[in-house]
Amino acid sequence: MSESTDIFADGIGEITLAGGMVRMDLVTLVGSQKDEENKPRLEFSKRVVMPPDGFLRSFSAMENLVKQLIEAGLVKPRDGEQAVSAEKPATGGGAKSPNF
């Protein structure tokens, strides 16, 4: 049996579609370093590459988790945003990433 390795990230820096694959750059905070706007600086750490159908399944799972976090009162929807619906994955319409 292979050993699993956890990967930590503070977030996703960029998501692109290249060569028919979705590429998500994971980023981490860099100590006490700040960017030009005096915000904590994020640095590329790892990249996750997956086919578009895998990305859509992942997105649906994330939407479902966000809904659970909202229902549990652990997070609130941003001002002006509606709570996400995890009933079906987003497959069109709505806002699109400028990377696609």
VEXRO-25008 format. One record per atom (N, C-alpha, C): x, y, z; residue number from 1; atom name; residue in one letter. Coordinates in pm, whole numbers, plus 32768, in hexadecimal, padded with zeros to 4 digits. Layout:
REM residues N
+------+------+------+------+-------+-------+
|   px |   py |   pz | tilo | pavex | torke |
+------+------+------+------+-------+-------+
|    X |    Y |    Z |  NUM |    CA |     a |
...
+------+------+------+------+-------+-------+
END
This chain:
REM residues 100
+------+------+------+------+-------+-------+
|   px |   py |   pz | tilo | pavex | torke |
+------+------+------+------+-------+-------+
| 8054 | 7F8A | 8000 |    1 |     N |     m |
| 8000 | 8000 | 8000 |    1 |    CA |     m |
| 8059 | 807C | 8000 |    1 |     C |     m |
| 8036 | 80DF | 7FAF |    2 |     N |     s |
| 8088 | 8158 | 7FA7 |    2 |    CA |     s |
| 8067 | 81B8 | 8018 |    2 |     C |     s |
| 80CC | 8208 | 803B |    3 |     N |     e |
| 80BC | 826B | 80A4 |    3 |    CA |     e |
| 807D | 82E8 | 806A |    3 |     C |     e |
| 8019 | 831F | 80AD |    4 |     N |     s |
| 7FDB | 839A | 807B |    4 |    CA |     s |
| 8023 | 8413 | 80B5 |    4 |     C |     s |
| 8021 | 8480 | 8069 |    5 |     N |     t |
| 8061 | 84FB | 8093 |    5 |    CA |     t |
| 7FFA | 856A | 808F |    5 |     C |     t |
| 7FEA | 85B1 | 80FD |    6 |     N |     d |
| 7F90 | 8624 | 80FE |    6 |    CA |     d |
| 7FD6 | 869A | 80BE |    6 |     C |     d |
| 7F89 | 86EA | 8076 |    7 |     N |     i |
| 7FBC | 8764 | 8039 |    7 |    CA |     i |
| 7F6E | 87D7 | 8075 |    7 |     C |     i |
| 7FB4 | 883A | 80AD |    8 |     N |     f |
| 7F72 | 88AE | 80E6 |    8 |    CA |     f |
| 7F7E | 8923 | 8085 |    8 |     C |     f |
| 7F11 | 8971 | 807B |    9 |     N |     a |
| 7F13 | 89EC | 802C |    9 |    CA |     a |
| 7EBB | 8A52 | 8071 |    9 |     C |     a |
| 7EE0 | 8AD1 | 8066 |   10 |     N |     d |
| 7E8C | 8B3C | 809B |   10 |    CA |     d |
| 7E1F | 8B62 | 8037 |   10 |     C |     d |
| 7E2A | 8B31 | 7FBC |   11 |     N |     g |
| 7DC4 | 8B4E | 7F59 |   11 |    CA |     g |
| 7DF0 | 8B29 | 7ECE |   11 |     C |     g |
| 7D9E | 8B4F | 7E6E |   12 |     N |     i |
| 7DBA | 8B39 | 7DE0 |   12 |    CA |     i |
| 7DDE | 8BC0 | 7DA5 |   12 |     C |     i |
| 7E54 | 8BC9 | 7D6A |   13 |     N |     g |
| 7E81 | 8C47 | 7D30 |   13 |    CA |     g |
| 7E47 | 8C60 | 7CA7 |   13 |     C |     g |
| 7E47 | 8BFC | 7C52 |   14 |     N |     e |
| 7E18 | 8C0C | 7BC8 |   14 |    CA |     e |
| 7DE3 | 8B87 | 7B97 |   14 |     C |     e |
| 7D7A | 8B8E | 7B45 |   15 |     N |     i |
| 7D44 | 8B17 | 7B04 |   15 |    CA |     i |
| 7D44 | 8B34 | 7A6F |   15 |     C |     i |
| 7D80 | 8ADA | 7A21 |   16 |     N |     t |
| 7D84 | 8AED | 7990 |   16 |    CA |     t |
| 7D5D | 8A6C | 794A |   16 |     C |     t |
| 7D37 | 8A79 | 78CC |   17 |     N |     l |
| 7D1D | 8A07 | 7876 |   17 |    CA |     l |
| 7D86 | 8A0B | 780A |   17 |     C |     l |
| 7DDB | 89A5 | 7806 |   18 |     N |     a |
| 7E46 | 899F | 77A3 |   18 |    CA |     a |
| 7E59 | 890F | 7778 |   18 |     C |     a |
| 7E64 | 88F9 | 76F7 |   19 |     N |     g |
| 7E78 | 8872 | 76C4 |   19 |    CA |     g |
| 7E07 | 8815 | 76E7 |   19 |     C |     g |
| 7D8D | 884B | 76F6 |   20 |     N |     g |
| 7D19 | 87F9 | 7717 |   20 |    CA |     g |
| 7D13 | 87CF | 77A9 |   20 |     C |     g |
| 7D6B | 8802 | 77FC |   21 |     N |     m |
| 7D6D | 87DE | 788A |   21 |    CA |     m |
| 7D5D | 885B | 78E0 |   21 |     C |     m |
| 7D17 | 884C | 7951 |   22 |     N |     v |
| 7D08 | 88B9 | 79B0 |   22 |    CA |     v |
| 7D81 | 88B7 | 7A0C |   22 |     C |     v |
| 7DC1 | 892A | 7A1D |   23 |     N |     r |
| 7E38 | 8936 | 7A71 |   23 |    CA |     r |
| 7E1C | 899A | 7AE0 |   23 |     C |     r |
| 7E25 | 896B | 7B5C |   24 |     N |     m |
| 7E0D | 89C0 | 7BD1 |   24 |    CA |     m |
| 7E90 | 89D1 | 7C1C |   24 |     C |     m |
| 7EBD | 8A4E | 7C28 |   25 |     N |     d |
| 7F37 | 8A6C | 7C71 |   25 |    CA |     d |
| 7F14 | 8A84 | 7D04 |   25 |     C |     d |
| 7F4C | 8A31 | 7D5C |   26 |     N |     l |
| 7F38 | 8A43 | 7DEC |   26 |    CA |     l |
| 7FA0 | 8AA5 | 7E1E |   26 |     C |     l |
| 7F77 | 8AFA | 7E7D |   27 |     N |     v |
| 7FD0 | 8B5F | 7EB4 |   27 |    CA |     v |
| 7FD3 | 8B57 | 7F4D |   27 |     C |     v |
| 8042 | 8B87 | 7F86 |   28 |     N |     t |
| 8050 | 8B8F | 8017 |   28 |    CA |     t |
| 8081 | 8C1A | 803D |   28 |     C |     t |
| 8060 | 8C44 | 80B7 |   29 |     N |     l |
| 8090 | 8CC4 | 80EA |   29 |    CA |     l |
| 8125 | 8CBB | 8105 |   29 |     C |     l |
| 816C | 8D26 | 80E8 |   30 |     N |     v |
| 81FC | 8D29 | 80FD |   30 |    CA |     v |
| 8219 | 8D7B | 817A |   30 |     C |     v |
| 822A | 8D36 | 81EA |   31 |     N |     g |
| 824E | 8D75 | 8268 |   31 |    CA |     g |
| 8211 | 8DFD | 827E |   31 |     C |     g |
| 8263 | 8E5D | 82A0 |   32 |     N |     s |
| 8233 | 8EE5 | 82BB |   32 |    CA |     s |
| 8247 | 8F41 | 8244 |   32 |     C |     s |
| 8269 | 8F0B | 81CF |   33 |     N |     q |
| 827F | 8F5E | 8159 |   33 |    CA |     q |
| 81F9 | 8F94 | 8126 |   33 |     C |     q |
| 81FC | 9010 | 80F7 |   34 |     N |     k |
| 8183 | 9052 | 80C5 |   34 |    CA |     k |
| 8195 | 9075 | 8031 |   34 |     C |     k |
| 8123 | 9080 | 7FEA |   35 |     N |     d |
| 8128 | 90A9 | 7F5E |   35 |    CA |     d |
| 8123 | 9142 | 7F55 |   35 |     C |     d |
| 8114 | 9177 | 7EDA |   36 |     N |     e |
| 8112 | 9208 | 7EC5 |   36 |    CA |     e |
| 809E | 924C | 7F0E |   36 |     C |     e |
| 8032 | 9203 | 7F24 |   37 |     N |     e |
| 7FBD | 923B | 7F67 |   37 |    CA |     e |
| 7FBF | 921F | 7FFE |   37 |     C |     e |
| 8031 | 91F5 | 8031 |   38 |     N |     n |
| 8046 | 91D7 | 80BE |   38 |    CA |     n |
| 7FF0 | 9162 | 80EF |   38 |     C |     n |
| 7FCC | 9108 | 8093 |   39 |     N |     k |
| 7F82 | 908F | 80B7 |   39 |    CA |     k |
| 7FE7 | 901D | 80C0 |   39 |     C |     k |
| 7FC8 | 8FB6 | 8110 |   40 |     N |     p |
| 8025 | 8F44 | 8117 |   40 |    CA |     p |
| 8040 | 8F0D | 808B |   40 |     C |     p |
| 80BD | 8EEF | 806E |   41 |     N |     r |
| 80E5 | 8EC1 | 7FE8 |   41 |    CA |     r |
| 80CB | 8E2C | 7FDA |   41 |     C |     r |
| 808F | 8E06 | 7F6A |   42 |     N |     l |
| 8075 | 8D7A | 7F4B |   42 |    CA |     l |
| 80DC | 8D4B | 7EE5 |   42 |     C |     l |
| 8107 | 8CCF | 7EF3 |   43 |     N |     e |
| 816C | 8C97 | 7E9B |   43 |    CA |     e |
| 813C | 8C0F | 7E66 |   43 |     C |     e |
| 8154 | 8BF6 | 7DE6 |   44 |     N |     f |
| 8133 | 8B74 | 7DA9 |   44 |    CA |     f |
| 8176 | 8B03 | 7DF7 |   44 |     C |     f |
| 812B | 8A96 | 7E10 |   45 |     N |     s |
| 8167 | 8A24 | 7E55 |   45 |    CA |     s |
| 8158 | 89A0 | 7E07 |   45 |     C |     s |
| 80E3 | 8983 | 7DD5 |   46 |     N |     k |
| 80CA | 8907 | 7D8A |   46 |    CA |     k |
| 8063 | 8924 | 7D1E |   46 |     C |     k |
| 8056 | 88C7 | 7CBE |   47 |     N |     r |
| 7FF2 | 88D3 | 7C54 |   47 |    CA |     r |
| 7FA1 | 8851 | 7C50 |   47 |     C |     r |
| 7F1D | 8860 | 7C46 |   48 |     N |     v |
| 7EC3 | 87EF | 7C35 |   48 |    CA |     v |
| 7E94 | 87F4 | 7BA4 |   48 |     C |     v |
| 7EA2 | 8784 | 7B5C |   49 |     N |     v |
| 7E78 | 877D | 7ACF |   49 |    CA |     v |
| 7E11 | 870E | 7AC4 |   49 |     C |     v |
| 7D9E | 872D | 7A84 |   50 |     N |     m |
| 7D36 | 86C8 | 7A75 |   50 |    CA |     m |
| 7CE4 | 86E3 | 79F7 |   50 |     C |     m |
| 7CA1 | 867D | 79C4 |   51 |     N |     p |
| 7C4C | 8692 | 794E |   51 |    CA |     p |
| 7BD2 | 86E6 | 7975 |   51 |     C |     p |
| 7B94 | 872A | 7914 |   52 |     N |     p |
| 7B21 | 8780 | 7933 |   52 |    CA |     p |
| 7AB0 | 8739 | 797E |   52 |     C |     p |
| 7A91 | 86BB | 795B |   53 |     N |     d |
| 7A25 | 8677 | 79A3 |   53 |    CA |     d |
| 7A49 | 865F | 7A36 |   53 |     C |     d |
| 7AC7 | 8645 | 7A53 |   54 |     N |     g |
| 7AF4 | 8637 | 7ADD |   54 |    CA |     g |
| 7AEA | 86BB | 7B27 |   54 |     C |     g |
| 7B0B | 8729 | 7AE2 |   55 |     N |     f |
| 7B00 | 87AD | 7B1D |   55 |    CA |     f |
| 7A6F | 87CC | 7B3F |   55 |     C |     f |
| 7A12 | 87AD | 7AE4 |   56 |     N |     l |
| 7984 | 87C8 | 7AFE |   56 |    CA |     l |
| 7951 | 8776 | 7B74 |   56 |     C |     l |
| 797C | 86F8 | 7B80 |   57 |     N |     r |
| 7954 | 86A7 | 7BF4 |   57 |    CA |     r |
| 798C | 86E3 | 7C74 |   57 |     C |     r |
| 7A08 | 8712 | 7C6F |   58 |     N |     s |
| 7A47 | 8751 | 7CE4 |   58 |    CA |     s |
| 79FE | 87D1 | 7D0A |   58 |     C |     s |
| 79DB | 8820 | 7CA6 |   59 |     N |     f |
| 7993 | 889D | 7CBD |   59 |    CA |     f |
| 790D | 8881 | 7D01 |   59 |     C |     f |
| 78C6 | 881A | 7CD3 |   60 |     N |     s |
| 7847 | 87F6 | 7D0E |   60 |    CA |     s |
| 7859 | 87CD | 7DA0 |   60 |     C |     s |
| 78C2 | 8781 | 7DBD |   61 |     N |     a |
| 78DD | 8758 | 7E47 |   61 |    CA |     a |
| 78FC | 87D2 | 7E9E |   61 |     C |     a |
| 7945 | 8835 | 7E67 |   62 |     N |     m |
| 7965 | 88AF | 7EB3 |   62 |    CA |     m |
| 78E7 | 8900 | 7ECD |   62 |     C |     m |
| 788F | 890A | 7E68 |   63 |     N |     e |
| 7810 | 8951 | 7E7C |   63 |    CA |     e |
| 77C0 | 8911 | 7EED |   63 |     C |     e |
| 77BE | 888C | 7EF0 |   64 |     N |     n |
| 7775 | 8844 | 7F58 |   64 |    CA |     n |
| 77B0 | 8862 | 7FE2 |   64 |     C |     n |
| 7834 | 8864 | 7FED |   65 |     N |     l |
| 7874 | 8881 | 806C |   65 |    CA |     l |
| 7859 | 8911 | 8098 |   65 |     C |     l |
| 785A | 8971 | 803B |   66 |     N |     v |
| 783B | 89FB | 805D |   66 |    CA |     v |
| 77AD | 8A04 | 8094 |   66 |     C |     v |
| 7750 | 89BF | 8055 |   67 |     N |     k |
| 76C5 | 89BE | 8086 |   67 |    CA |     k |
| 76BF | 8988 | 8114 |   67 |     C |     k |
| 7709 | 891D | 8131 |   68 |     N |     q |
| 770A | 88E3 | 81B8 |   68 |    CA |     q |
| 7748 | 8945 | 821D |   68 |     C |     q |
| 77B2 | 898A | 81F6 |   69 |     N |     l |
| 77F3 | 89EC | 824F |   69 |    CA |     l |
| 7794 | 8A5F | 826F |   69 |     C |     l |
| 7748 | 8A8C | 820B |   70 |     N |     i |
| 76E7 | 8AF8 | 8220 |   70 |    CA |     i |
| 7678 | 8AC9 | 827D |   70 |     C |     i |
| 7643 | 8A51 | 8262 |   71 |     N |     e |
| 75D7 | 8A1A | 82B5 |   71 |    CA |     e |
| 7604 | 8A06 | 8346 |   71 |     C |     e |
| 7682 | 89E3 | 835A |   72 |     N |     a |
| 76B8 | 89CF | 83E0 |   72 |    CA |     a |
| 76DB | 8A53 | 8424 |   72 |     C |     a |
| 76D2 | 8AC2 | 83DB |   73 |     N |     g |
| 76F1 | 8B45 | 8413 |   73 |    CA |     g |
| 7786 | 8B60 | 841F |   73 |     C |     g |
| 77D9 | 8B10 | 83DD |   74 |     N |     l |
| 786A | 8B23 | 83E5 |   74 |    CA |     l |
| 789C | 8B90 | 8388 |   74 |     C |     l |
| 7853 | 8BA9 | 831C |   75 |     N |     v |
| 7873 | 8C16 | 82BF |   75 |    CA |     v |
| 77F0 | 8C58 | 8294 |   75 |     C |     v |
| 77FC | 8CD1 | 8262 |   76 |     N |     k |
| 7787 | 8D1B | 8231 |   76 |    CA |     k |
| 779C | 8D39 | 819E |   76 |     C |     k |
| 7730 | 8D3D | 814F |   77 |     N |     p |
| 7740 | 8D66 | 80C4 |   77 |    CA |     p |
| 7772 | 8DF6 | 80C1 |   77 |     C |     p |
| 77C2 | 8E19 | 805E |   78 |     N |     r |
| 77F3 | 8EA2 | 8050 |   78 |    CA |     r |
| 777D | 8EFE | 8034 |   78 |     C |     r |
| 778C | 8F7D | 8059 |   79 |     N |     d |
| 7723 | 8FE0 | 803E |   79 |    CA |     d |
| 7702 | 8FE0 | 7FAB |   79 |     C |     d |
| 7681 | 8FDE | 7F8B |   80 |     N |     g |
| 7656 | 8FE3 | 7F00 |   80 |    CA |     g |
| 765A | 8F5D | 7EB9 |   80 |     C |     g |
| 7689 | 8EF4 | 7EFC |   81 |     N |     e |
| 768D | 8E6F | 7EBE |   81 |    CA |     e |
| 7623 | 8E17 | 7EFE |   81 |     C |     e |
| 75EA | 8DC1 | 7EAE |   82 |     N |     q |
| 758B | 8D60 | 7EE3 |   82 |    CA |     q |
| 75D8 | 8CE5 | 7F0D |   82 |     C |     q |
| 759E | 8C9A | 7F6A |   83 |     N |     a |
| 75DC | 8C1B | 7F91 |   83 |    CA |     a |
| 75E0 | 8BC0 | 7F18 |   83 |     C |     a |
| 764A | 8B74 | 7F0A |   84 |     N |     v |
| 7657 | 8B1B | 7E96 |   84 |    CA |     v |
| 75F5 | 8AA8 | 7EA2 |   84 |     C |     v |
| 75CC | 8A76 | 7E32 |   85 |     N |     s |
| 7575 | 8A02 | 7E2E |   85 |    CA |     s |
| 75C7 | 8989 | 7E06 |   85 |     C |     s |
| 75C5 | 8922 | 7E59 |   86 |     N |     a |
| 7614 | 88AA | 7E3C |   86 |    CA |     a |
| 75C0 | 883E | 7DFB |   86 |     C |     a |
| 7546 | 8862 | 7DCE |   87 |     N |     e |
| 74EF | 87FC | 7D95 |   87 |    CA |     e |
| 7521 | 87C8 | 7D0F |   87 |     C |     e |
| 755C | 881D | 7CBD |   88 |     N |     k |
| 7596 | 87F0 | 7C40 |   88 |    CA |     k |
| 7610 | 8843 | 7C1F |   88 |     C |     k |
| 7673 | 8807 | 7BDF |   89 |     N |     p |
| 76EE | 8850 | 7BC0 |   89 |    CA |     p |
| 76D5 | 88BF | 7B5A |   89 |     C |     p |
| 7722 | 8929 | 7B65 |   90 |     N |     a |
| 771B | 8995 | 7B05 |   90 |    CA |     a |
| 7752 | 8964 | 7A80 |   90 |     C |     a |
| 7702 | 896F | 7A17 |   91 |     N |     t |
| 7731 | 893D | 7995 |   91 |    CA |     t |
| 771F | 89A5 | 7927 |   91 |     C |     t |
| 7707 | 8A1E | 794A |   92 |     N |     g |
| 76F7 | 8A84 | 78E4 |   92 |    CA |     g |
| 76B0 | 8AFA | 7920 |   92 |     C |     g |
| 76A4 | 8B64 | 78D3 |   93 |     N |     g |
| 7665 | 8BDC | 7907 |   93 |    CA |     g |
| 76B6 | 8C13 | 797B |   93 |     C |     g |
| 7685 | 8C78 | 79BA |   94 |     N |     g |
| 76C9 | 8CAF | 7A2F |   94 |    CA |     g |
| 7750 | 8CEA | 7A0E |   94 |     C |     g |
| 7797 | 8D12 | 7A75 |   95 |     N |     a |
| 781A | 8D4F | 7A64 |   95 |    CA |     a |
| 787F | 8CEA | 7A34 |   95 |     C |     a |
| 78D7 | 8D15 | 79DD |   96 |     N |     k |
| 7940 | 8CBE | 79A9 |   96 |    CA |     k |
| 79C7 | 8CF7 | 79CB |   96 |     C |     k |
| 7A27 | 8CA2 | 79E0 |   97 |     N |     s |
| 7AAF | 8CCE | 79FD |   97 |    CA |     s |
| 7AEA | 8D10 | 7981 |   97 |     C |     s |
| 7B36 | 8D7B | 7993 |   98 |     N |     p |
| 7B77 | 8DB8 | 791F |   98 |    CA |     p |
| 7BE6 | 8D60 | 78E8 |   98 |     C |     p |
| 7C07 | 8CF3 | 7930 |   99 |     N |     n |
| 7C71 | 8C99 | 7903 |   99 |    CA |     n |
| 7C40 | 8C34 | 789C |   99 |     C |     n |
| 7BBA | 8C2C | 7886 |  100 |     N |     f |
| 7B86 | 8BC9 | 7828 |  100 |    CA |     f |
| 7B4E | 8C0B | 77AE |  100 |     C |     f |
+------+------+------+------+-------+-------+
END
